[in-house]
Amino acid sequence: MNKNSVDDQNTSQNEARQLLENLSQNGFNGDIDKLALALGRTKPEIEDLLSGNNDLDNDLLVKIRGIAEERQINLE
């Protein structure tokens, strides 16, 4: 795993942030409150992640992909 990647698929922070944004838009109609609840995070945490103030971790990326797969949400 690359030291700058979020996971073993070498997903960069920018790519992970885009996946989070896509999940928000495609799965939750941009509703950060619902997204935060689904991911088990607070709204301020999600806002900081989306804005780039904080980095996403592997645990969150697994949750993003899992929710997308379970709900058949396109992350592309």
C-alpha positions as CSV (number, residue, x, y, z in Angstrom):
1,M,0.0,0.0,0.0
2,N,1.3,3.4,-1.0
3,K,1.8,5.6,2.1
4,N,-0.3,8.4,0.5
5,S,-3.2,6.1,-0.3
6,V,-6.3,5.5,1.8
7,D,-6.6,1.8,1.2
8,D,-5.0,-1.2,-0.4
9,Q,-6.5,-0.2,-3.8
10,N,-4.2,2.8,-3.7
11,T,-7.1,5.2,-3.6
12,S,-5.8,8.8,-3.1
13,Q,-7.4,11.3,-0.7
14,N,-8.8,13.2,-3.7
15,E,-10.4,10.0,-5.2
16,A,-11.8,9.1,-1.8
17,R,-13.2,12.6,-1.3
18,Q,-14.8,12.3,-4.7
19,L,-16.4,9.0,-3.8
20,L,-17.8,10.6,-0.6
21,E,-19.2,13.5,-2.7
22,N,-20.7,11.1,-5.2
23,L,-22.3,9.1,-2.4
24,S,-23.7,12.3,-1.0
25,Q,-25.2,13.5,-4.3
26,N,-26.2,10.2,-5.8
27,G,-27.4,8.4,-2.7
28,F,-28.6,11.1,-0.4
29,N,-29.5,14.0,-2.7
30,G,-26.8,16.1,-1.1
31,D,-28.3,15.8,2.4
32,I,-25.2,15.8,4.7
33,D,-27.3,15.0,7.8
34,K,-28.5,11.7,6.3
35,L,-25.1,10.9,4.9
36,A,-23.5,11.5,8.2
37,L,-26.0,9.2,10.0
38,A,-25.5,6.4,7.4
39,L,-21.8,6.6,7.8
40,G,-21.9,6.9,11.6
41,R,-20.1,10.2,11.6
42,T,-21.2,13.7,12.6
43,K,-22.3,16.4,10.2
44,P,-19.3,18.6,11.0
45,E,-17.0,15.6,10.4
46,I,-18.5,15.0,7.0
47,E,-18.3,18.7,6.1
48,D,-14.6,18.7,7.0
49,L,-14.0,15.7,4.9
50,L,-15.8,17.1,1.9
51,S,-14.0,20.4,2.2
52,G,-10.6,18.8,2.5
53,N,-9.9,19.9,6.0
54,N,-9.6,16.3,7.2
55,D,-8.5,13.1,5.5
56,L,-10.7,10.1,4.9
57,D,-9.5,6.9,6.5
58,N,-9.8,3.3,5.3
59,D,-12.7,2.5,7.6
60,L,-14.8,5.3,6.1
61,L,-13.9,4.4,2.6
62,V,-15.0,0.8,3.2
63,K,-18.4,2.2,4.6
64,I,-18.8,4.4,1.5
65,R,-18.3,1.6,-0.9
66,G,-20.4,-0.8,1.2
67,I,-23.4,1.6,1.3
68,A,-23.1,2.3,-2.4
69,E,-23.0,-1.4,-3.2
70,E,-25.9,-2.3,-0.8
71,R,-28.1,0.5,-2.2
72,Q,-26.9,0.2,-5.8
73,I,-25.6,3.8,-5.9
74,N,-23.2,4.7,-8.7
75,L,-20.1,6.3,-7.3
76,E,-18.6,7.1,-10.7
